[in-house]
Amino acid sequence: MAITGRDITAEARSWLGTRFKHQGRNRRTASHSGGVDCLGLLMGVAGALHLSARDQTPLYLWDERQYSKAPDGAYMQQRLGAALWEISSHRIRCGDIGLFNWDGQPQHLAFFGDYRGEGRGMLSMIHAFAPAGRVIEHGFDAIWQARLAAPYRPHDLLHPALPAISPAPVPASPAL
């Protein structure tokens, strides 16, 4: 069965309310508060849905665990470009992933969803956000649009009508 952007959004929303924890990888459950950061949310959703990287390996195998609270933005962008398909910002849709500038560096991740609150018809962002202390969803507004460094699409969502634009080479073996 093919994965859709709505499947990715639904899985990301199942993490809403999970507390923020640097390098965390655990979803909130009835018996555990969990803890996740923005990369942990990406890896958790990828693992739950068996999303694929560009080279069609499981995306969760591209996880990183040894990074500071202010990760190396250039390295992060390079790794995302190798694992995911970079797309035009005009082609963002539900289920895509955004890399955002924070403190002048590309170092924050979010899933794009279909916003269900005020301003229906716009995209939303679902992300583990340290200032909020948890996984949240809100509109992809002008402030966040200005912070967007690059949007990406998982291999599973590629569609001939929406071509990827990144010809970046894929490493032979992902480093863990």
N, C-alpha and C positions, 0 to 999 in steps of 0.2 A: 504494500500500500504506500502510495506517495505521500510524503510529508508536505503540508501546506504552511503558509505563513500564519494562518489561524491556529494550527496545531502548535507552532512554536510560541505564539502569543499566549495561548491557553496554558501551556506548560510554564512559561515565565511568570504568568499571573498566579500560578499555584505556589510561588515563592513569596508573594506579597506578604509583608509583615515580618518575614524572617529578619532577625537582627543582623546588623552589620558587624562583621568580624574580619579583620585583616587576614588574608590567606585562608579564610574559612571555606568549607565545601559542603556544609550540612543544611538541609532544608528544615524549617520549623515543622514540628509534628505536635500531636496532642500531648505527648509526654516529654518533649525536648524543645528548647527555644531555638535550637539550630544556630547557625552563624555563617555568613557568606559575605564575600566582597564582590566587586563587579566581575572579575575574572572567574571567581567561583560560581557565580550565577550562570555565566556563559557555559562553563564546563558541566554544571549540573543539568541544565536544559539539554545540552548536547548529548550527555550520557543517557538521560531519560528517553530521548527520542532517537537515539542512535544516529545522530547527524554525522555527515561525512565532511572531511576536509577536501581541499582541491584534488589531492592525490587519491581520494576515495578511501583513505584510512579513517578509522573512527576519530572524530574531531577531539574527543576527550583525551586522546593520546598526546595532544599538543599542549596539555596543561603545563603550567609553570608553577613552582612552589617557592622558589627562593628569590623573592623580590622585596624591595623596600616599600615603605608607605608612599614614596614618591618614585614610582618605577621609571626606568630609562625609556623615555618616549620613543626615541628612534628605534630601539630594539623591539619595543612593543609593536610599533607600526610595521617593522620588517617581518616579525613573526605572524602578525595578522595577515599581511599581504601574501605570505607563503601558504598559510592555511586556508584562507577564505578568498573569495573573488571580490576585488574592489569594484564598486559600481559608481555610476554618476549620481550625484546628490539629487538630481531630478528624477531618478528612477527608484528612490527609496520606497519600500512598501512593507507591509506587515510581515514580521519575521526576520527582517534584515537586522544587522548589528551596526551600531555606530561607535566610532572611536572619537572621543571628545578631548579637547584641550582643557587642562586644569593647571593653574599656575604656569601658564605659558607653554606647557608640554602636552603632547597627546598621551594621556594616561588614564582615561576613564572610559568604560564600556557600558552600553545599554542596548537592549532589544527595542526595536520599533514595533508598536502595536497599533491597533485601530482604537483611537480614543473613544471612550464611552461616557465621558462626562460632558462638561460645558464645551461648546464649540465642536459638536459632533462633525465628523467628516475629516478631521485633521488627524495626523499621526500622534501617537503617544510614545512615551519612553518608559520602559520598565527597567529599573536598575537598582543595585545595592549602592546606596548613597550614604557615605559616612556622615555628612552633616545632618541627615534625617535619622541616622542610627538604625536604618532598616531598609528592606526592599520596598520601593515605592513605584507608583505610576502617576504620570502627569503629562500634560500636553507638550508636544515638541514645539515650543514657542520660539519667538525671535531671539531670546537670550541664548537658548540651547542651539538654535540653528547657527548662530555666530560662533559657537564653540566647536561645531562639528569639524573634525580634522579629516575624516574619511568614513564613508559608509561601505559596508561589506555584506556579501550574501553567502550563506552556506551553500555548498555544492548541491545539496538536496533541493534547493529552490531555483536552480538555474532553469531558464525557459528560453527557447530560441528567440522569442519576441523581445526579451529583455537581456541583451548580451552583457556579459561581464566586460570590463575595460582594462583589467590589469593583466599584462603578459608576464608578470614576475615569475621567475623560475621556482619550482618546487624543490626543496631539499630532498635528497635521496632517502634520508632517514631522520624523522623528527627527533630532536634532542629533548630529553625530558628533564 
